[in-house]
Amino acid sequence: MEAYTDFASVYDVFMDDVPYEKWADFLAELIEKYGVSAPGTAAPQDRSEMLLQSERNLVLDLGCGTGTLTEFLYRKGYDMIGVDNSQEMLNAAMAKKERTGSEILYLCQDMRELDLYSTVGTVVCVCDSVNYLLEDEDVADTFLRVNNYLYPGGIFIFDFNTVYKYETVIGDTTIAENRETCSFIWENYYHEDERLNEYDLTVFVKEDQEELFRRFTETHFQRGYTLSEMRAFVENAGMEVALVLDADTHEPPRECSERIYVVARECRKKK
């Protein structure tokens, strides 16, 4: 799953058109409607209840990357934890934390080996992070870990790219983008039998005060999943599906949905 090493240094440049703030607004609406976390809640006097409330109101951004979405959720009043397995991406997140003065806790962990100090009320995992899990066992292990650390009745909000998207939309295509200080070429290769999308990134970054560009390459792999598969992973991990939506329309998913949101709820722990 190692990815986002050199690319981390220019990730935010190429993702500057991603509507992170709107995503944060939508996630907050889902948390308010389906979850147990609440932003900026006054602490009760009883110590035991205070500890329970602090866990209930924690939100974990799993696969947080450079922390842009994490910061937006923090500004909404949530106590935030960010987890990612790329130290380079977390270095960018920590730089943002230093600039903004936020109190986000960042942890460098593989999501398949998630290890927290307490339960959390909400786990969010968006921007197709789940698609980096390439085997059924990887998804099963991750979802079990998530469920283990969810507060009773807490929710897990995640999205995933569908098989349709890789087969029909981006598989075997080439995407290129040119900026003033950096450029990239993104070549996709879809492997139908394994439902794996391989994309080779070639990035050119302008060196400081020089007319020279540094070139580096990274290869990433993502796997497409179906909604029925995701439902099974959720239920086998001890959660129940509360909501599924097409990520673009926020309507029920269709056969041509490219990315799907799932809201899953922990349902087996006693409060």
Backbone hydrogen bonds in HBPLUS format (Angstrom, degrees):
<---DONOR---> <-ACCEPTOR-->    atom                        ^
c    i                          cat <-CA-CA->   ^        H-A-AA   ^      H-
h    n   atom  resd res      DA  || num        DHA   H-A  angle D-A-AA Bond
n    s   type  num  typ     dist DA aas  dist angle  dist       angle   num
A0008-ALA N   A0005-THR O   3.19 MM   3  5.53 148.6  2.29 105.8 114.3     1
A0009-SER N   A0006-ASP O   3.12 MM   3  5.95 154.2  2.19 122.2 127.0     2
A0010-VAL N   A0007-PHE O   3.07 MM   3  5.62 152.1  2.15 114.4 121.9     3
A0011-TYR N   A0007-PHE O   2.95 MM   4  5.85 113.1  2.41 145.6 163.6     4
A0013-VAL N   A0010-VAL O   3.06 MM   3  5.26 127.0  2.36 102.4 116.6     5
A0014-PHE N   A0010-VAL O   3.29 MM   4  6.66 159.3  2.33 160.1 163.7     6
A0015-MET N   A0011-TYR O   3.03 MM   4  6.16 128.0  2.31 142.7 157.6     7
A0018-VAL N   A0015-MET O   3.14 MM   3  5.51 168.5  2.16 116.3 118.8     8
A0020-TYR N   A0018-VAL O   2.84 MM   2  5.68 137.7  2.02 107.6  95.0     9
A0023-TRP N   A0019-PRO O   2.98 MM   4  6.29 156.0  2.03 153.8 161.6    10
A0024-ALA N   A0020-TYR O   2.83 MM   4  6.13 155.6  1.89 151.2 157.7    11
A0025-ASP N   A0021-GLU O   2.96 MM   4  6.27 153.4  2.04 145.0 152.2    12
A0026-PHE N   A0022-LYS O   2.95 MM   4  6.20 160.4  1.99 150.0 154.7    13
A0027-LEU N   A0023-TRP O   2.83 MM   4  6.07 162.5  1.86 155.2 160.1    14
A0028-ALA N   A0024-ALA O   2.91 MM   4  6.04 157.1  1.96 147.1 153.3    15
A0029-GLU N   A0025-ASP O   3.06 MM   4  6.34 147.8  2.17 142.3 150.9    16
A0030-LEU N   A0026-PHE O   3.04 MM   4  6.38 154.5  2.11 148.5 155.1    17
A0031-ILE N   A0027-LEU O   2.87 MM   4  6.15 158.2  1.92 151.8 158.0    18
A0032-GLU N   A0028-ALA O   2.94 MM   4  6.09 160.5  1.97 146.2 151.5    19
A0033-LYS N   A0029-GLU O   3.01 MM   4  6.15 151.2  2.09 143.3 151.0    20
A0034-TYR N   A0030-LEU O   2.81 MM   4  5.80 165.5  1.83 154.8 158.6    21
A0035-GLY N   A0031-ILE O   2.79 MM   4  4.58 143.5  1.92 124.5 133.6    22
A0040-GLY N   A0077-GLY O   3.12 MM  37  5.04 144.9  2.25 136.2 125.7    23
A0050-MET N   A0046-ASP O   2.87 MM   4  6.06 147.2  1.98 147.1 157.7    24
A0051-LEU N   A0047-ARG O   2.95 MM   4  6.26 153.6  2.02 152.7 158.2    25
A0052-LEU N   A0048-SER O   3.08 MM   4  6.36 159.7  2.13 146.3 151.8    26
A0053-GLN N   A0049-GLU O   2.87 MM   4  6.03 158.0  1.91 147.6 153.9    27
A0054-SER N   A0050-MET O   2.94 MM   4  6.13 150.5  2.02 143.8 151.8    28
A0055-GLU N   A0051-LEU O   3.17 MM   4  6.44 150.2  2.26 144.5 151.2    29
A0056-ARG N   A0052-LEU O   2.91 MM   4  6.13 163.8  1.94 151.2 156.3    30
A0057-ASN N   A0053-GLN O   2.96 MM   4  6.06 148.9  2.06 147.9 154.3    31
A0058-LEU N   A0055-GLU O   3.16 MM   3  5.29 156.8  2.21 105.2 112.3    32
A0121-GLY N   A0055-GLU O   3.05 MM  66  6.29 115.9  2.48 158.4 147.7    33
A0121-GLY N   A0058-LEU O   3.05 MM  63  5.45 125.5  2.35 128.4 142.0    34
A0122-THR N   A0058-LEU O   3.22 MM  64  6.57 149.5  2.32 155.6 161.4    35
A0059-VAL N   A0079-ASP O   2.89 MM  20  6.12 160.2  1.93 170.7 175.5    36
A0081-ILE N   A0059-VAL O   2.98 MM  22  6.31 147.2  2.09 154.9 157.2    37
A0060-LEU N   A0122-THR O   2.85 MM  62  6.21 165.3  1.87 152.6 155.8    38
A0124-VAL N   A0060-LEU O   2.80 MM  64  6.16 167.2  1.81 172.7 176.1    39
A0061-ASP N   A0081-ILE O   2.75 MM  20  6.11 168.7  1.76 168.5 170.9    40
A0083-VAL N   A0061-ASP O   3.01 MM  22  6.28 166.6  2.03 157.6 156.8    41
A0062-LEU N   A0124-VAL O   2.76 MM  62  5.97 158.3  1.80 170.5 175.4    42
A0063-GLY N   A0083-VAL O   2.67 MM  20  5.61 144.5  1.80 147.9 160.4    43
A0064-CYS N   A0083-VAL O   2.98 MM  19  5.71 156.0  2.04 135.5 141.1    44
A0067-GLY N   A0064-CYS O   3.08 MM   3  5.36 162.4  2.11 130.4 133.4    45
A0071-GLU N   A0067-GLY O   2.94 MM   4  6.03 153.2  2.01 145.1 150.3    46
A0072-PHE N   A0068-THR O   3.19 MM   4  6.56 155.2  2.25 146.4 152.8    47
A0073-LEU N   A0069-LEU O   2.98 MM   4  6.28 159.7  2.02 157.0 161.9    48
A0074-TYR N   A0070-THR O   2.92 MM   4  6.13 149.3  2.02 143.2 152.5    49
A0075-ARG N   A0071-GLU O   2.95 MM   4  6.24 153.1  2.02 148.5 155.0    50
A0076-LYS N   A0073-LEU O   3.08 MM   3  5.11 137.9  2.27  95.5 107.8    51
A0077-GLY N   A0074-TYR O   2.86 MM   3  5.33 160.4  1.90 115.1 120.6    52
A0105-LEU N   A0080-MET O   3.25 MM  25  6.58 167.2  2.27 146.3 146.0    53
A0082-GLY N   A0105-LEU O   2.77 MM  23  6.15 162.2  1.80 155.3 160.4    54
A0107-LEU N   A0082-GLY O   2.83 MM  25  6.25 155.3  1.89 161.9 170.0    55
A0084-ASP N   A0107-LEU O   3.17 MM  23  6.67 154.2  2.24 160.3 168.1    56
A0109-GLN N   A0084-ASP O   2.97 MM  25  5.63 133.1  2.19 119.2 128.6    57
A0090-LEU N   A0086-SER O   3.06 MM   4  6.37 158.6  2.11 148.3 154.7    58
A0091-ASN N   A0087-GLN O   2.82 MM   4  6.04 140.4  1.97 143.4 154.2    59
A0092-ALA N   A0088-GLU O   3.37 MM   4  6.71 149.4  2.47 139.5 145.5    60
A0093-ALA N   A0089-MET O   3.06 MM   4  6.44 151.0  2.15 142.6 151.3    61
A0094-MET N   A0090-LEU O   2.77 MM   4  6.00 157.8  1.82 152.8 158.0    62
A0095-ALA N   A0091-ASN O   3.03 MM   4  6.26 145.6  2.15 139.1 148.1    63
A0096-LYS N   A0092-ALA O   3.11 MM   4  6.45 149.9  2.21 143.7 151.1    64
A0097-LYS N   A0093-ALA O   2.94 MM   4  6.26 157.3  1.99 148.2 155.0    65
A0098-GLU N   A0094-MET O   2.95 MM   4  6.21 151.4  2.03 144.9 151.8    66
A0099-ARG N   A0095-ALA O   3.09 MM   4  6.37 150.3  2.18 140.9 148.6    67
A0099-ARG N   A0096-LYS O   3.05 MM   3  5.05 115.0  2.49  94.2 110.1    68
A0100-THR N   A0096-LYS O   2.87 MM   4  6.10 161.4  1.91 160.3 164.9    69
A0101-GLY N   A0097-LYS O   2.81 MM   4  5.57 140.6  1.96 142.7 152.0    70
A0113-GLU N   A0110-ASP O   2.80 MM   3  5.37 158.0  1.85 119.1 126.7    71
A0120-VAL N   A0149-TYR O   2.73 MM  29  6.15 147.5  1.83 162.8 172.0    72
A0151-TYR N   A0120-VAL O   2.79 MM  31  5.33 159.4  1.83 139.5 138.5    73
A0155-ILE N   A0121-GLY O   3.13 MM  34  6.68 141.3  2.29 154.7 156.0    74
A0123-VAL N   A0155-ILE O   2.95 MM  32  6.43 154.2  2.02 153.4 161.0    75
A0157-ILE N   A0123-VAL O   2.77 MM  34  6.20 158.8  1.82 164.9 169.3    76
A0125-CYS N   A0157-ILE O   2.81 MM  32  6.28 147.7  1.91 157.5 164.4    77
A0159-ASP N   A0125-CYS O   3.18 MM  34  6.75 145.4  2.31 152.9 151.3    78
A0131-ASN N   A0128-ASP O   3.12 MM   3  5.43 139.1  2.30 104.0 114.7    79
A0132-TYR N   A0129-SER O   3.04 MM   3  5.65 162.1  2.07 116.0 121.8    80
A0133-LEU N   A0130-VAL O   2.98 MM   3  5.60 163.9  2.01 118.1 122.8    81
A0223-ARG N   A0131-ASN O   2.79 MM  92  5.15 156.9  1.85 141.3 146.5    82
A0138-ASP N   A0135-GLU O   2.95 MM   3  5.16 124.3  2.27 100.9 115.4    83
A0139-VAL N   A0135-GLU O   3.23 MM   4  6.70 156.8  2.29 155.4 160.3    84
A0140-ALA N   A0136-ASP O   2.90 MM   4  6.15 169.5  1.91 158.5 161.8    85
A0141-ASP N   A0137-GLU O   2.87 MM   4  5.96 163.7  1.90 147.8 152.2    86
A0142-THR N   A0138-ASP O   3.01 MM   4  6.15 161.3  2.05 145.4 150.8    87
A0143-PHE N   A0139-VAL O   2.89 MM   4  6.08 169.7  1.90 158.9 161.4    88
A0144-LEU N   A0140-ALA O   2.99 MM   4  6.12 153.0  2.06 146.3 153.8    89
A0145-ARG N   A0141-ASP O   3.02 MM   4  6.25 155.3  2.09 145.4 151.9    90
A0146-VAL N   A0142-THR O   2.88 MM   4  6.19 161.0  1.92 153.0 158.5    91
A0147-ASN N   A0143-PHE O   2.90 MM   4  6.07 168.4  1.92 148.3 151.4    92
A0148-ASN N   A0144-LEU O   2.91 MM   4  6.07 152.5  1.99 144.3 152.3    93
A0149-TYR N   A0145-ARG O   3.16 MM   4  6.44 144.5  2.29 147.5 155.4    94
A0149-TYR N   A0146-VAL O   3.10 MM   3  5.38 128.4  2.38 102.1 114.8    95
A0150-LEU N   A0147-ASN O   3.25 MM   3  5.14 160.7  2.29 100.4 106.2    96
A0154-GLY N   A0151-TYR O   2.66 MM   3  5.01 155.7  1.72 146.8 145.1    97
A0266-GLU N   A0154-GLY O   2.84 MM 112  5.48 169.3  1.86 164.7 168.3    98
A0156-PHE N   A0264-ALA O   2.71 MM 108  5.01 158.3  1.75 148.3 154.9    99
A0264-ALA N   A0156-PHE O   2.84 MM 108  5.01 169.9  1.85 144.4 147.9   100
A0158-PHE N   A0262-VAL O   3.00 MM 104  5.45 159.6  2.04 153.4 159.5   101
A0262-VAL N   A0158-PHE O   2.78 MM 104  5.45 155.2  1.84 167.0 173.6   102
A0160-PHE N   A0260-ILE O   3.07 MM 100  5.62 136.7  2.26 139.2 152.1   103
A0260-ILE N   A0160-PHE O   3.04 MM 100  5.62 157.5  2.09 150.8 154.8   104
A0162-THR N   A0258-GLU O   2.95 MM  96  5.41 163.5  1.98 138.5 141.4   105
A0166-TYR N   A0162-THR O   3.41 MM   4  6.86 160.7  2.45 150.1 153.1   106
A0167-GLU N   A0163-VAL O   2.85 MM   4  6.01 169.1  1.86 163.4 167.1   107
A0168-THR N   A0164-TYR O   2.83 MM   4  5.64 162.2  1.86 150.5 155.5   108
A0169-VAL N   A0165-LYS O   2.87 MM   4  4.93 142.9  2.01 123.6 135.5   109
A0170-ILE N   A0165-LYS O   3.03 MM   5  6.36 160.0  2.07 158.0 164.0   110
A0171-GLY N   A0166-TYR O   2.94 MM   5  4.83 119.7  2.31 124.8 136.6   111
A0188-ASN N   A0173-THR O   2.82 MM  15  5.28 164.0  1.84 163.1 168.1   112
A0175-ILE N   A0186-TRP O   2.77 MM  11  4.97 164.9  1.79 144.8 149.5   113
A0186-TRP N   A0175-ILE O   2.64 MM  11  4.97 168.7  1.66 165.8 168.1   114
A0177-GLU N   A0184-PHE O   3.04 MM   7  5.54 158.6  2.09 151.2 155.5   115
A0184-PHE N   A0177-GLU O   2.91 MM   7  5.54 157.8  1.96 156.3 162.9   116
A0179-ARG N   A0182-CYS O   2.74 MM   3  5.14 143.8  1.87 149.2 161.6   117
A0206-LYS N   A0181-THR O   2.75 MM  25  5.08 171.0  1.76 161.4 158.4   118
A0183-SER N   A0204-PHE O   2.88 MM  21  5.17 147.1  1.99 142.2 152.0   119
A0204-PHE N   A0183-SER O   2.84 MM  21  5.17 164.3  1.87 149.3 152.9   120
A0185-ILE N   A0202-THR O   2.83 MM  17  5.15 146.7  1.94 145.0 155.7   121
A0202-THR N   A0185-ILE O   2.92 MM  17  5.15 159.0  1.96 149.5 156.1   122
A0187-GLU N   A0200-ASP O   3.03 MM  13  5.19 169.2  2.04 146.9 147.1   123
A0200-ASP N   A0187-GLU O   2.85 MM  13  5.19 149.1  1.95 150.8 153.3   124
A0189-TYR N   A0198-GLU O   2.70 MM   9  5.04 144.9  1.82 151.9 162.0   125
A0198-GLU N   A0189-TYR O   2.80 MM   9  5.04 170.9  1.81 155.7 152.5   126
A0191-HIS N   A0196-LEU O   2.73 MM   5  5.12 176.4  1.73 166.4 167.4   127
A0195-ARG N   A0191-HIS O   2.83 MM   4  5.60 118.6  2.21 143.0 160.9   128
A0196-LEU N   A0191-HIS O   3.10 MM   5  5.12 145.2  2.23 142.4 142.9   129
A0195-ARG N   A0192-GLU O   3.13 MM   3  4.70 137.4  2.32  90.2 102.7   130
A0224-GLY N   A0195-ARG O   3.01 MM  29  5.69 160.3  2.05 161.3 167.5   131
A0197-ASN N   A0222-GLN O   2.63 MM  25  5.17 170.8  1.64 163.1 166.6   132
A0222-GLN N   A0197-ASN O   2.97 MM  25  5.17 151.6  2.05 139.0 148.3   133
A0199-TYR N   A0220-HIS O   2.89 MM  21  5.35 167.3  1.91 150.7 154.7   134
A0220-HIS N   A0199-TYR O   2.94 MM  21  5.35 169.3  1.95 149.8 152.6   135
A0201-LEU N   A0218-GLU O   2.75 MM  17  5.15 171.3  1.75 170.1 170.1   136
A0218-GLU N   A0201-LEU O   2.93 MM  17  5.15 148.3  2.03 139.7 148.7   137
A0203-VAL N   A0216-PHE O   2.85 MM  13  5.46 173.1  1.86 170.1 172.1   138
A0216-PHE N   A0203-VAL O   2.97 MM  13  5.46 154.2  2.04 151.7 159.4   139
A0205-VAL N   A0214-ARG O   2.81 MM   9  5.10 161.1  1.84 146.6 152.1   140
A0214-ARG N   A0205-VAL O   2.67 MM   9  5.10 163.4  1.70 151.9 148.8   141
A0207-GLU N   A0212-LEU O   2.92 MM   5  5.88 170.2  1.93 161.5 163.2   142
A0210-GLU N   A0207-GLU O   3.20 MM   3  5.44 162.3  2.23 129.8 126.3   143
A0230-MET N   A0226-THR O   3.11 MM   4  6.45 158.5  2.16 148.3 154.0   144
A0231-ARG N   A0227-LEU O   2.89 MM   4  6.16 156.4  1.94 153.3 159.7   145
A0232-ALA N   A0228-SER O   3.16 MM   4  6.36 157.3  2.22 142.6 148.0   146
A0233-PHE N   A0229-GLU O   2.99 MM   4  6.34 156.5  2.05 151.0 157.4   147
A0234-VAL N   A0230-MET O   2.97 MM   4  6.16 163.3  2.00 152.5 156.6   148
A0235-GLU N   A0231-ARG O   2.98 MM   4  6.22 169.4  1.99 154.8 157.1   149
A0236-ASN N   A0232-ALA O   2.88 MM   4  5.94 160.5  1.92 150.9 156.7   150
A0237-ALA N   A0233-PHE O   3.14 MM   4  6.20 133.0  2.38 137.8 148.3   151
A0237-ALA N   A0234-VAL O   3.22 MM   3  5.32 136.2  2.42  97.0 108.8   152
A0239-MET N   A0234-VAL O   3.12 MM   5  5.44 157.0  2.18 149.9 147.6   153
A0238-GLY N   A0235-GLU O   3.11 MM   3  5.28 160.4  2.15 105.5 111.5   154
A0240-GLU N   A0265-ARG O   2.88 MM  25  5.25 152.1  1.96 141.2 149.6   155
A0265-ARG N   A0240-GLU O   2.75 MM  25  5.25 162.1  1.78 153.0 158.3   156
A0242-ALA N   A0263-VAL O   2.73 MM  21  5.45 162.1  1.76 158.0 163.6   157
A0243-LEU N   A0263-VAL O   3.26 MM  20  5.01 146.1  2.38 138.4 138.6   158
A0263-VAL N   A0243-LEU O   2.85 MM  20  5.01 163.4  1.87 150.3 150.7   159
A0245-LEU N   A0261-TYR O   2.99 MM  16  5.09 156.0  2.04 138.7 143.9   160
A0261-TYR N   A0245-LEU O   2.77 MM  16  5.09 162.3  1.80 156.1 160.6   161
A0246-ASP N   A0251-GLU O   2.69 MM   5  5.45 171.7  1.69 170.8 173.3   162
A0250-HIS N   A0246-ASP O   2.75 MM   4  5.04 146.3  1.86 144.9 152.1   163
A0247-ALA N   A0259-ARG O   2.86 MM  12  5.43 171.3  1.87 144.4 143.9   164
A0257-SER N   A0254-ARG O   3.08 MM   3  5.15 165.6  2.10 111.0 112.0   165
